[in-house]
Amino acid sequence: MKHIRQINSVNTNTYTIVLLDNYSGVIEEHPIFDAYPNAFEIAENELPEFVQYVSFEIEELITLKNSNNG
């Protein structure tokens, strides 16, 4: 299953993926990558038994991206 995961959660008991319920765009273009460029990546592996989810408001990510670039 293709998903966005938090890089530092891989091989831990807190494997963290981004909830995509409020996002309808292309996964590779999700605003999380601009807001947190070194923290998340796309993965296509099966999810481990324990997964936690993190949710972001798209507008907040865009605002954060703009403040990081400004």
All heavy atoms as TSV, in Angstrom:
chain	resi	resn	atom	element	x	y	z
A	1	MET	N	N	0.839	-1.178	0.000
A	1	MET	CA	C	0.000	0.000	0.000
A	1	MET	C	C	0.891	1.250	0.000
A	1	MET	O	O	1.762	1.403	0.839
A	1	MET	CB	C	-0.881	-0.016	1.245
A	1	MET	CG	C	-1.666	1.243	1.442
A	1	MET	SD	S	-2.639	1.137	2.959
A	1	MET	CE	C	-2.442	2.796	3.522
A	2	LYS	N	N	0.673	2.126	-0.931
A	2	LYS	CA	C	1.437	3.369	-1.026
A	2	LYS	C	C	0.968	4.327	0.064
A	2	LYS	O	O	-0.233	4.542	0.239
A	2	LYS	CB	C	1.237	3.995	-2.400
A	2	LYS	CG	C	2.200	5.098	-2.730
A	2	LYS	CD	C	1.908	5.607	-4.137
A	2	LYS	CE	C	3.186	5.882	-4.864
A	2	LYS	NZ	N	2.963	6.421	-6.205
A	3	HIS	N	N	1.938	4.880	0.800
A	3	HIS	CA	C	1.598	5.790	1.886
A	3	HIS	C	C	2.766	6.739	2.160
A	3	HIS	O	O	3.875	6.537	1.671
A	3	HIS	CB	C	1.226	5.012	3.152
A	3	HIS	CG	C	2.301	4.081	3.628
A	3	HIS	ND1	N	2.521	2.852	3.060
A	3	HIS	CD2	C	3.224	4.198	4.612
A	3	HIS	CE1	C	3.520	2.240	3.679
A	3	HIS	NE2	N	3.978	3.047	4.627
A	4	ILE	N	N	2.501	7.774	2.939
A	4	ILE	CA	C	3.541	8.701	3.368
A	4	ILE	C	C	3.869	8.353	4.813
A	4	ILE	O	O	2.985	8.322	5.666
A	4	ILE	CB	C	3.061	10.166	3.277
A	4	ILE	CG1	C	2.680	10.519	1.844
A	4	ILE	CG2	C	4.151	11.111	3.796
A	4	ILE	CD1	C	2.015	11.883	1.694
A	5	ARG	N	N	5.143	8.082	5.063
A	5	ARG	CA	C	5.532	7.711	6.417
A	5	ARG	C	C	6.570	8.679	6.967
A	5	ARG	O	O	7.333	9.292	6.221
A	5	ARG	CB	C	6.083	6.293	6.463
A	5	ARG	CG	C	7.415	6.129	5.752
A	5	ARG	CD	C	7.886	4.695	5.800
A	5	ARG	NE	N	9.126	4.533	5.054
A	5	ARG	CZ	C	9.629	3.379	4.707
A	5	ARG	NH1	N	9.005	2.263	5.047
A	5	ARG	NH2	N	10.760	3.300	4.028
A	6	GLN	N	N	6.584	8.767	8.279
A	6	GLN	CA	C	7.591	9.565	8.959
A	6	GLN	C	C	8.869	8.735	8.983
A	6	GLN	O	O	8.879	7.589	9.441
A	6	GLN	CB	C	7.130	9.898	10.379
A	6	GLN	CG	C	8.019	10.872	11.076
A	6	GLN	CD	C	7.419	11.305	12.406
A	6	GLN	OE1	O	6.240	11.132	12.662
A	6	GLN	NE2	N	8.262	11.870	13.243
A	7	ILE	N	N	9.946	9.299	8.467
A	7	ILE	CA	C	11.186	8.556	8.279
A	7	ILE	C	C	11.715	7.974	9.589
A	7	ILE	O	O	12.105	6.806	9.632
A	7	ILE	CB	C	12.251	9.433	7.597
A	7	ILE	CG1	C	11.801	9.771	6.172
A	7	ILE	CG2	C	13.620	8.760	7.594
A	7	ILE	CD1	C	12.636	10.837	5.482
A	8	ASN	N	N	11.720	8.766	10.651
A	8	ASN	CA	C	12.316	8.260	11.888
A	8	ASN	C	C	11.419	7.290	12.649
A	8	ASN	O	O	11.767	6.850	13.742
A	8	ASN	CB	C	12.757	9.413	12.796
A	8	ASN	CG	C	11.615	10.222	13.344
A	8	ASN	OD1	O	10.449	9.965	13.055
A	8	ASN	ND2	N	11.942	11.227	14.137
A	9	SER	N	N	10.283	6.923	12.086
A	9	SER	CA	C	9.420	5.947	12.742
A	9	SER	C	C	9.591	4.541	12.165
A	9	SER	O	O	9.017	3.588	12.694
A	9	SER	CB	C	7.954	6.371	12.623
A	9	SER	OG	O	7.463	6.178	11.308
A	10	VAL	N	N	10.396	4.400	11.137
A	10	VAL	CA	C	10.601	3.102	10.495
A	10	VAL	C	C	11.340	2.176	11.458
A	10	VAL	O	O	12.273	2.578	12.149
A	10	VAL	CB	C	11.389	3.265	9.176
A	10	VAL	CG1	C	11.693	1.918	8.549
A	10	VAL	CG2	C	10.618	4.159	8.214
A	11	ASN	N	N	10.895	0.936	11.538
A	11	ASN	CA	C	11.473	-0.087	12.413
A	11	ASN	C	C	11.347	0.262	13.892
A	11	ASN	O	O	12.206	-0.086	14.698
A	11	ASN	CB	C	12.931	-0.382	12.053
A	11	ASN	CG	C	13.067	-0.959	10.668
A	11	ASN	OD1	O	12.240	-1.776	10.243
A	11	ASN	ND2	N	14.076	-0.532	9.941
A	12	THR	N	N	10.282	0.960	14.240
A	12	THR	CA	C	9.980	1.244	15.645
A	12	THR	C	C	8.564	0.759	15.926
A	12	THR	O	O	7.842	0.356	15.018
A	12	THR	CB	C	10.053	2.757	15.949
A	12	THR	OG1	O	8.940	3.413	15.332
A	12	THR	CG2	C	11.357	3.373	15.468
A	13	ASN	N	N	8.160	0.840	17.186
A	13	ASN	CA	C	6.777	0.470	17.506
A	13	ASN	C	C	5.844	1.678	17.390
A	13	ASN	O	O	4.726	1.645	17.856
A	13	ASN	CB	C	6.685	-0.155	18.900
A	13	ASN	CG	C	7.106	0.807	19.988
A	13	ASN	OD1	O	7.620	1.888	19.709
A	13	ASN	ND2	N	6.905	0.421	21.229
A	14	THR	N	N	6.345	2.742	16.750
A	14	THR	CA	C	5.520	3.937	16.515
A	14	THR	C	C	5.549	4.311	15.036
A	14	THR	O	O	5.683	5.477	14.686
A	14	THR	CB	C	6.009	5.126	17.363
A	14	THR	OG1	O	7.374	5.388	17.058
A	14	THR	CG2	C	5.835	4.874	18.841
A	15	TYR	N	N	5.447	3.311	14.167
A	15	TYR	CA	C	5.420	3.547	12.719
A	15	TYR	C	C	4.305	4.534	12.425
A	15	TYR	O	O	3.141	4.293	12.752
A	15	TYR	CB	C	5.184	2.233	11.987
A	15	TYR	CG	C	5.399	2.293	10.498
A	15	TYR	CD1	C	6.661	2.049	9.966
A	15	TYR	CD2	C	4.360	2.555	9.623
A	15	TYR	CE1	C	6.868	2.069	8.588
A	15	TYR	CE2	C	4.554	2.585	8.249
A	15	TYR	CZ	C	5.808	2.337	7.744
A	15	TYR	OH	O	6.022	2.370	6.382
A	16	THR	N	N	4.647	5.668	11.845
A	16	THR	CA	C	3.709	6.771	11.690
A	16	THR	C	C	3.461	7.078	10.224
A	16	THR	O	O	4.408	7.279	9.465
A	16	THR	CB	C	4.258	8.032	12.392
A	16	THR	OG1	O	4.543	7.703	13.749
A	16	THR	CG2	C	3.272	9.169	12.335
A	17	ILE	N	N	2.193	7.114	9.848
A	17	ILE	CA	C	1.839	7.474	8.477
A	17	ILE	C	C	0.879	8.663	8.491
A	17	ILE	O	O	0.168	8.902	9.465
A	17	ILE	CB	C	1.258	6.294	7.682
A	17	ILE	CG1	C	-0.086	5.850	8.221
A	17	ILE	CG2	C	2.229	5.145	7.651
A	17	ILE	CD1	C	-0.754	4.802	7.337
A	18	VAL	N	N	0.895	9.395	7.392
A	18	VAL	CA	C	0.047	10.578	7.244
A	18	VAL	C	C	-1.328	10.152	6.756
A	18	VAL	O	O	-1.443	9.436	5.757
A	18	VAL	CB	C	0.686	11.582	6.262
A	18	VAL	CG1	C	-0.228	12.773	6.014
A	18	VAL	CG2	C	2.050	12.043	6.765
A	19	LEU	N	N	-2.343	10.582	7.461
A	19	LEU	CA	C	-3.710	10.347	7.012
A	19	LEU	C	C	-3.963	11.176	5.761
A	19	LEU	O	O	-3.660	12.364	5.739
A	19	LEU	CB	C	-4.695	10.789	8.091
A	19	LEU	CG	C	-5.284	9.724	8.970
A	19	LEU	CD1	C	-6.187	10.343	10.021
A	19	LEU	CD2	C	-6.012	8.668	8.209
A	20	LEU	N	N	-4.504	10.576	4.758
A	20	LEU	CA	C	-4.733	11.263	3.487
A	20	LEU	C	C	-6.212	11.498	3.204
A	20	LEU	O	O	-6.585	11.822	2.082
A	20	LEU	CB	C	-4.087	10.463	2.351
A	20	LEU	CG	C	-2.571	10.289	2.457
A	20	LEU	CD1	C	-2.067	9.344	1.376
A	20	LEU	CD2	C	-1.879	11.638	2.372
A	21	ASP	N	N	-7.050	11.369	4.213
A	21	ASP	CA	C	-8.497	11.531	4.031
A	21	ASP	C	C	-8.884	12.902	3.481
A	21	ASP	O	O	-9.832	13.019	2.721
A	21	ASP	CB	C	-9.231	11.313	5.349
A	21	ASP	CG	C	-9.119	9.882	5.836
A	21	ASP	OD1	O	-8.646	9.017	5.078
A	21	ASP	OD2	O	-9.509	9.631	6.985
A	22	ASN	N	N	-8.159	13.941	3.885
A	22	ASN	CA	C	-8.522	15.292	3.459
A	22	ASN	C	C	-7.666	15.787	2.298
A	22	ASN	O	O	-7.574	16.976	2.060
A	22	ASN	CB	C	-8.425	16.267	4.637
A	22	ASN	CG	C	-7.010	16.394	5.164
A	22	ASN	OD1	O	-6.142	15.589	4.850
A	22	ASN	ND2	N	-6.760	17.400	5.985
A	23	TYR	N	N	-7.033	14.865	1.587
A	23	TYR	CA	C	-6.153	15.233	0.472
A	23	TYR	C	C	-6.556	14.442	-0.760
A	23	TYR	O	O	-6.612	13.214	-0.729
A	23	TYR	CB	C	-4.692	14.936	0.830
A	23	TYR	CG	C	-3.726	15.337	-0.248
A	23	TYR	CD1	C	-3.481	16.668	-0.537
A	23	TYR	CD2	C	-3.053	14.379	-0.998
A	23	TYR	CE1	C	-2.606	17.046	-1.538
A	23	TYR	CE2	C	-2.166	14.740	-1.991
A	23	TYR	CZ	C	-1.948	16.073	-2.249
A	23	TYR	OH	O	-1.071	16.457	-3.244
A	24	SER	N	N	-6.799	15.147	-1.862
A	24	SER	CA	C	-7.235	14.462	-3.076
A	24	SER	C	C	-6.232	14.590	-4.219
A	24	SER	O	O	-6.501	14.145	-5.324
A	24	SER	CB	C	-8.594	15.005	-3.528
A	24	SER	OG	O	-8.498	16.393	-3.789
A	25	GLY	N	N	-5.073	15.169	-3.939
A	25	GLY	CA	C	-4.071	15.368	-4.984
A	25	GLY	C	C	-3.159	14.173	-5.164
A	25	GLY	O	O	-3.388	13.084	-4.624
A	26	VAL	N	N	-2.111	14.385	-5.907
A	26	VAL	CA	C	-1.105	13.359	-6.165
A	26	VAL	C	C	-0.254	13.185	-4.906
A	26	VAL	O	O	0.232	14.173	-4.344
A	26	VAL	CB	C	-0.212	13.784	-7.361
A	26	VAL	CG1	C	0.882	12.774	-7.613
A	26	VAL	CG2	C	-1.065	14.005	-8.596
A	27	ILE	N	N	-0.092	11.965	-4.460
A	27	ILE	CA	C	0.604	11.706	-3.196
A	27	ILE	C	C	2.035	12.273	-3.199
A	27	ILE	O	O	2.499	12.798	-2.194
A	27	ILE	CB	C	0.582	10.193	-2.852
A	27	ILE	CG1	C	1.004	9.965	-1.401
A	27	ILE	CG2	C	1.435	9.397	-3.806
A	27	ILE	CD1	C	0.779	8.543	-0.916
A	28	GLU	N	N	2.702	12.194	-4.332
A	28	GLU	CA	C	4.075	12.699	-4.425
A	28	GLU	C	C	4.151	14.224	-4.296
A	28	GLU	O	O	5.221	14.767	-4.059
A	28	GLU	CB	C	4.710	12.274	-5.752
A	28	GLU	CG	C	5.014	10.793	-5.858
A	28	GLU	CD	C	3.804	9.938	-6.256
A	28	GLU	OE1	O	2.703	10.471	-6.475
A	28	GLU	OE2	O	3.980	8.711	-6.329
A	29	GLU	N	N	3.026	14.902	-4.434
A	29	GLU	CA	C	2.982	16.361	-4.348
A	29	GLU	C	C	2.325	16.852	-3.063
A	29	GLU	O	O	1.989	18.026	-2.935
A	29	GLU	CB	C	2.239	16.917	-5.567
A	29	GLU	CG	C	2.937	16.611	-6.867
A	29	GLU	CD	C	2.117	17.000	-8.093
A	29	GLU	OE1	O	1.011	17.562	-7.944
A	29	GLU	OE2	O	2.588	16.715	-9.210
A	30	HIS	N	N	2.147	15.975	-2.104
A	30	HIS	CA	C	1.508	16.358	-0.839
A	30	HIS	C	C	2.314	17.481	-0.183
A	30	HIS	O	O	3.549	17.446	-0.171
A	30	HIS	CB	C	1.433	15.153	0.097
A	30	HIS	CG	C	0.540	15.359	1.265
A	30	HIS	ND1	N	0.903	16.115	2.349
A	30	HIS	CD2	C	-0.722	14.902	1.511
A	30	HIS	CE1	C	-0.087	16.116	3.233
A	30	HIS	NE2	N	-1.083	15.381	2.746
A	31	PRO	N	N	1.642	18.496	0.350
A	31	PRO	CA	C	2.330	19.640	0.963
A	31	PRO	C	C	3.232	19.286	2.147
A	31	PRO	O	O	4.081	20.080	2.528
A	31	PRO	CB	C	1.191	20.555	1.414
A	31	PRO	CG	C	-0.002	20.125	0.658
A	31	PRO	CD	C	0.203	18.697	0.296
A	32	ILE	N	N	3.094	18.107	2.709
A	32	ILE	CA	C	3.954	17.708	3.829
A	32	ILE	C	C	5.421	17.714	3.434
A	32	ILE	O	O	6.295	18.002	4.231
A	32	ILE	CB	C	3.534	16.328	4.388
A	32	ILE	CG1	C	4.199	16.081	5.736
A	32	ILE	CG2	C	3.920	15.193	3.479
A	32	ILE	CD1	C	3.339	16.386	6.885
A	33	PHE	N	N	5.702	17.409	2.155
A	33	PHE	CA	C	7.092	17.334	1.705
A	33	PHE	C	C	7.746	18.713	1.640
A	33	PHE	O	O	8.957	18.829	1.804
A	33	PHE	CB	C	7.184	16.628	0.356
A	33	PHE	CG	C	6.711	15.201	0.410
A	33	PHE	CD1	C	5.601	14.801	-0.307
A	33	PHE	CD2	C	7.363	14.266	1.194
A	33	PHE	CE1	C	5.152	13.494	-0.251
A	33	PHE	CE2	C	6.925	12.950	1.261
A	33	PHE	CZ	C	5.814	12.565	0.536
A	34	ASP	N	N	6.960	19.758	1.406
A	34	ASP	CA	C	7.500	21.117	1.428
A	34	ASP	C	C	7.587	21.657	2.846
A	34	ASP	O	O	8.511	22.380	3.186
A	34	ASP	CB	C	6.632	22.051	0.582
A	34	ASP	CG	C	6.738	21.750	-0.899
A	34	ASP	OD1	O	7.851	21.442	-1.373
A	34	ASP	OD2	O	5.708	21.815	-1.585
A	35	ALA	N	N	6.618	21.315	3.682
A	35	ALA	CA	C	6.593	21.809	5.051
A	35	ALA	C	C	7.652	21.127	5.913
A	35	ALA	O	O	8.271	21.768	6.762
A	35	ALA	CB	C	5.206	21.600	5.654
A	36	TYR	N	N	7.863	19.835	5.698
A	36	TYR	CA	C	8.837	19.043	6.463
A	36	TYR	C	C	9.673	18.214	5.487
A	36	TYR	O	O	9.519	17.001	5.395
A	36	TYR	CB	C	8.122	18.116	7.444
A	36	TYR	CG	C	7.273	18.830	8.460
A	36	TYR	CD1	C	5.900	18.939	8.289
A	36	TYR	CD2	C	7.852	19.395	9.589
A	36	TYR	CE1	C	5.110	19.600	9.221
A	36	TYR	CE2	C	7.080	20.053	10.531
A	36	TYR	CZ	C	5.710	20.148	10.338
A	36	TYR	OH	O	4.936	20.798	11.263
A	37	PRO	N	N	10.574	18.851	4.760
A	37	PRO	CA	C	11.261	18.167	3.649
A	37	PRO	C	C	12.128	16.972	4.036
A	37	PRO	O	O	12.354	16.091	3.219
A	37	PRO	CB	C	12.099	19.270	3.014
A	37	PRO	CG	C	12.204	20.335	4.031
A	37	PRO	CD	C	10.991	20.226	4.897
A	38	ASN	N	N	12.586	16.892	5.253
A	38	ASN	CA	C	13.476	15.793	5.644
A	38	ASN	C	C	12.831	14.809	6.606
A	38	ASN	O	O	13.511	13.935	7.131
A	38	ASN	CB	C	14.745	16.359	6.272
A	38	ASN	CG	C	15.503	17.225	5.300
A	38	ASN	OD1	O	15.703	16.846	4.154
A	38	ASN	ND2	N	15.885	18.410	5.739
A	39	ALA	N	N	11.537	14.953	6.831
A	39	ALA	CA	C	10.888	14.134	7.847
A	39	ALA	C	C	9.996	13.026	7.298
A	39	ALA	O	O	9.708	12.071	8.004
A	39	ALA	CB	C	10.072	15.026	8.778
A	40	PHE	N	N	9.549	13.154	6.054
A	40	PHE	CA	C	8.593	12.194	5.498
A	40	PHE	C	C	9.053	11.676	4.147
A	40	PHE	O	O	9.802	12.346	3.436
A	40	PHE	CB	C	7.212	12.845	5.360
A	40	PHE	CG	C	6.589	13.182	6.687
A	40	PHE	CD1	C	6.799	14.425	7.270
A	40	PHE	CD2	C	5.807	12.258	7.349
A	40	PHE	CE1	C	6.241	14.743	8.492
A	40	PHE	CE2	C	5.238	12.574	8.576
A	40	PHE	CZ	C	5.459	13.809	9.152
A	41	GLU	N	N	8.582	10.467	3.818
A	41	GLU	CA	C	8.894	9.859	2.521
A	41	GLU	C	C	7.725	8.986	2.091
A	41	GLU	O	O	6.889	8.607	2.903
A	41	GLU	CB	C	10.169	9.034	2.603
A	41	GLU	CG	C	10.047	7.821	3.524
A	41	GLU	CD	C	11.343	7.055	3.698
A	41	GLU	OE1	O	12.368	7.458	3.108
A	41	GLU	OE2	O	11.327	6.041	4.418
A	42	ILE	N	N	7.714	8.670	0.825
A	42	ILE	CA	C	6.695	7.763	0.289
A	42	ILE	C	C	7.215	6.342	0.417
A	42	ILE	O	O	8.381	6.068	0.132
A	42	ILE	CB	C	6.389	8.101	-1.175
A	42	ILE	CG1	C	5.761	9.486	-1.251
A	42	ILE	CG2	C	5.481	7.042	-1.802
A	42	ILE	CD1	C	5.551	9.995	-2.642
A	43	ALA	N	N	6.345	5.467	0.848
A	43	ALA	CA	C	6.684	4.051	0.962
A	43	ALA	C	C	5.592	3.233	0.290
A	43	ALA	O	O	4.447	3.673	0.188
A	43	ALA	CB	C	6.816	3.651	2.429
A	44	GLU	N	N	5.954	2.053	-0.181
A	44	GLU	CA	C	4.985	1.182	-0.842
A	44	GLU	C	C	4.931	-0.202	-0.203
A	44	GLU	O	O	4.354	-1.119	-0.761
A	44	GLU	CB	C	5.311	1.087	-2.330
A	44	GLU	CG	C	5.159	2.409	-3.045
A	44	GLU	CD	C	5.172	2.278	-4.555
A	44	GLU	OE1	O	4.500	1.376	-5.086
A	44	GLU	OE2	O	5.853	3.097	-5.185
A	45	ASN	N	N	5.513	-0.326	0.963
A	45	ASN	CA	C	5.522	-1.619	1.641
A	45	ASN	C	C	4.209	-1.861	2.387
A	45	ASN	O	O	3.391	-0.959	2.542
A	45	ASN	CB	C	6.695	-1.683	2.626
A	45	ASN	CG	C	6.629	-0.570	3.655
A	45	ASN	OD1	O	6.526	0.600	3.303
A	45	ASN	ND2	N	6.692	-0.922	4.915
A	46	GLU	N	N	4.028	-3.083	2.838
A	46	GLU	CA	C	2.867	-3.407	3.665
A	46	GLU	C	C	3.024	-2.704	5.011
A	46	GLU	O	O	4.143	-2.537	5.508
A	46	GLU	CB	C	2.775	-4.916	3.881
A	46	GLU	CG	C	2.473	-5.688	2.614
A	46	GLU	CD	C	1.098	-5.361	2.062
A	46	GLU	OE1	O	0.138	-5.223	2.851
A	46	GLU	OE2	O	0.975	-5.238	0.834
A	47	LEU	N	N	1.919	-2.304	5.578
A	47	LEU	CA	C	1.971	-1.654	6.883
A	47	LEU	C	C	2.274	-2.680	7.967
A	47	LEU	O	O	1.783	-3.815	7.901
A	47	LEU	CB	C	0.641	-0.971	7.178
A	47	LEU	CG	C	0.248	0.157	6.232
A	47	LEU	CD1	C	-1.114	0.709	6.622
A	47	LEU	CD2	C	1.281	1.258	6.232
A	48	PRO	N	N	3.069	-2.279	8.959
A	48	PRO	CA	C	3.318	-3.202	10.067
A	48	PRO	C	C	2.049	-3.396	10.907
A	48	PRO	O	O	1.033	-2.714	10.696
A	48	PRO	CB	C	4.412	-2.494	10.869
A	48	PRO	CG	C	4.354	-1.075	10.477
A	48	PRO	CD	C	3.776	-1.024	9.107
A	49	GLU	N	N	2.129	-4.294	11.869
A	49	GLU	CA	C	0.961	-4.597	12.693
A	49	GLU	C	C	0.475	-3.377	13.469
A	49	GLU	O	O	-0.720	-3.130	13.580
A	49	GLU	CB	C	1.307	-5.729	13.662
A	49	GLU	CG	C	0.131	-6.230	14.447
A	49	GLU	CD	C	0.489	-7.431	15.294
A	49	GLU	OE1	O	1.322	-8.244	14.866
A	49	GLU	OE2	O	-0.075	-7.537	16.384
A	50	PHE	N	N	1.407	-2.601	14.014
A	50	PHE	CA	C	1.037	-1.408	14.773
A	50	PHE	C	C	1.376	-0.171	13.963
A	50	PHE	O	O	2.512	0.005	13.527
A	50	PHE	CB	C	1.767	-1.348	16.118
A	50	PHE	CG	C	1.412	-0.121	16.906
A	50	PHE	CD1	C	0.239	-0.067	17.629
A	50	PHE	CD2	C	2.229	0.993	16.892
A	50	PHE	CE1	C	-0.114	1.073	18.336
A	50	PHE	CE2	C	1.891	2.138	17.593
A	50	PHE	CZ	C	0.721	2.169	18.325
A	51	VAL	N	N	0.387	0.672	13.743
A	51	VAL	CA	C	0.565	1.906	12.983
A	51	VAL	C	C	-0.134	3.025	13.735
A	51	VAL	O	O	-1.216	2.837	14.280
A	51	VAL	CB	C	-0.048	1.784	11.571
A	51	VAL	CG1	C	0.047	3.092	10.822
A	51	VAL	CG2	C	0.608	0.680	10.787
A	52	GLN	N	N	0.509	4.177	13.768
A	52	GLN	CA	C	-0.192	5.362	14.270
A	52	GLN	C	C	-0.316	6.353	13.128
A	52	GLN	O	O	0.494	6.360	12.201
A	52	GLN	CB	C	0.498	5.965	15.481
A	52	GLN	CG	C	1.859	6.541	15.228
A	52	GLN	CD	C	2.475	7.084	16.510
A	52	GLN	OE1	O	1.923	6.973	17.593
A	52	GLN	NE2	N	3.631	7.679	16.392
A	53	TYR	N	N	-1.345	7.162	13.202
A	53	TYR	CA	C	-1.654	8.088	12.119
A	53	TYR	C	C	-1.482	9.521	12.600
A	53	TYR	O	O	-1.765	9.834	13.747
A	53	TYR	CB	C	-3.088	7.884	11.638
A	53	TYR	CG	C	-3.329	6.508	11.087
A	53	TYR	CD1	C	-3.725	5.460	11.905
A	53	TYR	CD2	C	-3.134	6.248	9.738
A	53	TYR	CE1	C	-3.936	4.192	11.396
A	53	TYR	CE2	C	-3.349	4.980	9.219
A	53	TYR	CZ	C	-3.737	3.960	10.055
A	53	TYR	OH	O	-3.942	2.707	9.555
A	54	VAL	N	N	-1.037	10.364	11.694
A	54	VAL	CA	C	-0.935	11.789	11.971
A	54	VAL	C	C	-1.714	12.505	10.871
A	54	VAL	O	O	-1.697	12.095	9.718
A	54	VAL	CB	C	0.533	12.249	12.058
A	54	VAL	CG1	C	1.262	12.068	10.757
A	54	VAL	CG2	C	0.639	13.668	12.536
A	55	SER	N	N	-2.426	13.534	11.274
A	55	SER	CA	C	-3.249	14.271	10.333
A	55	SER	C	C	-2.822	15.731	10.321
A	55	SER	O	O	-2.505	16.297	11.370
A	55	SER	CB	C	-4.715	14.157	10.738
A	55	SER	OG	O	-5.523	14.889	9.860
A	56	PHE	N	N	-2.801	16.329	9.165
A	56	PHE	CA	C	-2.446	17.728	9.006
A	56	PHE	C	C	-3.514	18.428	8.187
A	56	PHE	O	O	-4.054	17.851	7.251
A	56	PHE	CB	C	-1.114	17.874	8.251
A	56	PHE	CG	C	0.074	17.356	8.991
A	56	PHE	CD1	C	0.533	16.067	8.790
A	56	PHE	CD2	C	0.750	18.159	9.894
A	56	PHE	CE1	C	1.638	15.588	9.467
A	56	PHE	CE2	C	1.851	17.691	10.572
A	56	PHE	CZ	C	2.302	16.402	10.362
A	57	GLU	N	N	-3.794	19.658	8.538
A	57	GLU	CA	C	-4.653	20.487	7.703
A	57	GLU	C	C	-3.806	20.993	6.539
A	57	GLU	O	O	-2.712	21.528	6.750
A	57	GLU	CB	C	-5.212	21.665	8.499
A	57	GLU	CG	C	-6.188	21.252	9.581
A	57	GLU	CD	C	-7.435	20.580	9.016
A	57	GLU	OE1	O	-7.912	20.980	7.940
A	57	GLU	OE2	O	-7.929	19.642	9.656
A	58	ILE	N	N	-4.271	20.806	5.337
A	58	ILE	CA	C	-3.523	21.187	4.141
A	58	ILE	C	C	-3.168	22.675	4.170
A	58	ILE	O	O	-2.042	23.064	3.858
A	58	ILE	CB	C	-4.308	20.824	2.864
A	58	ILE	CG1	C	-4.565	19.314	2.804
A	58	ILE	CG2	C	-3.581	21.313	1.619
A	58	ILE	CD1	C	-3.339	18.442	2.832
A	59	GLU	N	N	-4.108	23.503	4.587
A	59	GLU	CA	C	-3.853	24.948	4.623
A	59	GLU	C	C	-2.708	25.290	5.569
A	59	GLU	O	O	-1.894	26.172	5.294
A	59	GLU	CB	C	-5.122	25.709	5.037
A	59	GLU	CG	C	-6.254	25.606	4.034
A	59	GLU	CD	C	-7.037	24.297	4.146
A	59	GLU	OE1	O	-6.973	23.618	5.199
A	59	GLU	OE2	O	-7.702	23.938	3.167
A	60	GLU	N	N	-2.638	24.597	6.705
A	60	GLU	CA	C	-1.559	24.840	7.663
A	60	GLU	C	C	-0.204	24.442	7.080
A	60	GLU	O	O	0.795	25.110	7.306
A	60	GLU	CB	C	-1.820	24.083	8.957
A	60	GLU	CG	C	-2.980	24.634	9.748
A	60	GLU	CD	C	-3.263	23.824	10.998
A	60	GLU	OE1	O	-2.388	23.065	11.454
A	60	GLU	OE2	O	-4.374	23.960	11.530
A	61	LEU	N	N	-0.172	23.351	6.331
A	61	LEU	CA	C	1.078	22.922	5.705
A	61	LEU	C	C	1.542	23.935	4.664
A	61	LEU	O	O	2.734	24.228	4.562
A	61	LEU	CB	C	0.908	21.550	5.058
A	61	LEU	CG	C	0.733	20.382	6.018
A	61	LEU	CD1	C	0.387	19.118	5.240
A	61	LEU	CD2	C	1.966	20.173	6.872
A	62	ILE	N	N	0.620	24.465	3.907
A	62	ILE	CA	C	0.965	25.462	2.890
A	62	ILE	C	C	1.492	26.726	3.562
A	62	ILE	O	O	2.494	27.299	3.127
A	62	ILE	CB	C	-0.239	25.748	1.979
A	62	ILE	CG1	C	-0.529	24.507	1.128
A	62	ILE	CG2	C	0.014	26.971	1.091
A	62	ILE	CD1	C	-1.844	24.547	0.375
A	63	THR	N	N	0.867	27.149	4.657
A	63	THR	CA	C	1.335	28.301	5.414
A	63	THR	C	C	2.729	28.054	5.959
A	63	THR	O	O	3.610	28.916	5.875
A	63	THR	CB	C	0.365	28.629	6.554
A	63	THR	OG1	O	-0.915	28.910	6.000
A	63	THR	CG2	C	0.851	29.816	7.375
A	64	LEU	N	N	2.966	26.877	6.508
A	64	LEU	CA	C	4.283	26.530	7.043
A	64	LEU	C	C	5.330	26.511	5.935
A	64	LEU	O	O	6.439	27.026	6.112
A	64	LEU	CB	C	4.228	25.175	7.746
A	64	LEU	CG	C	5.514	24.706	8.405
A	64	LEU	CD1	C	6.009	25.708	9.446
A	64	LEU	CD2	C	5.311	23.350	9.051
A	65	LYS	N	N	4.979	25.946	4.785
A	65	LYS	CA	C	5.892	25.935	3.635
A	65	LYS	C	C	6.273	27.369	3.262
A	65	LYS	O	O	7.447	27.672	3.057
A	65	LYS	CB	C	5.245	25.255	2.441
A	65	LYS	CG	C	6.040	25.392	1.168
A	65	LYS	CD	C	5.200	25.077	-0.048
A	65	LYS	CE	C	5.935	25.505	-1.287
A	65	LYS	NZ	N	5.097	25.639	-2.436
A	66	ASN	N	N	5.292	28.247	3.173
A	66	ASN	CA	C	5.548	29.621	2.793
A	66	ASN	C	C	6.420	30.349	3.816
A	66	ASN	O	O	7.290	31.143	3.455
A	66	ASN	CB	C	4.244	30.376	2.563
A	66	ASN	CG	C	3.514	29.870	1.337
A	66	ASN	OD1	O	4.110	29.287	0.434
A	66	ASN	ND2	N	2.206	30.066	1.310
A	67	SER	N	N	6.224	30.076	5.094
A	67	SER	CA	C	7.050	30.723	6.112
A	67	SER	C	C	8.460	30.145	6.116
A	67	SER	O	O	9.415	30.847	6.432
A	67	SER	CB	C	6.406	30.583	7.490
A	67	SER	OG	O	6.393	29.245	7.926
A	68	ASN	N	N	8.622	28.875	5.755
A	68	ASN	CA	C	9.957	28.271	5.663
A	68	ASN	C	C	10.745	28.836	4.483
A	68	ASN	O	O	11.970	28.921	4.521
A	68	ASN	CB	C	9.865	26.758	5.509
A	68	ASN	CG	C	9.475	26.061	6.799
A	68	ASN	OD1	O	9.551	26.643	7.880
A	68	ASN	ND2	N	9.032	24.837	6.682
A	69	ASN	N	N	10.040	29.203	3.416
A	69	ASN	CA	C	10.689	29.701	2.214
A	69	ASN	C	C	10.862	31.219	2.226
A	69	ASN	O	O	11.507	31.765	1.348
A	69	ASN	CB	C	9.905	29.299	0.968
A	69	ASN	CG	C	9.972	27.815	0.712
A	69	ASN	OD1	O	10.917	27.159	1.101
A	69	ASN	ND2	N	8.946	27.273	0.094
A	70	GLY	N	N	10.249	31.895	3.167
A	70	GLY	CA	C	10.244	33.352	3.156
A	70	GLY	C	C	11.306	33.926	3.974
A	70	GLY	O	O	11.958	34.855	3.862
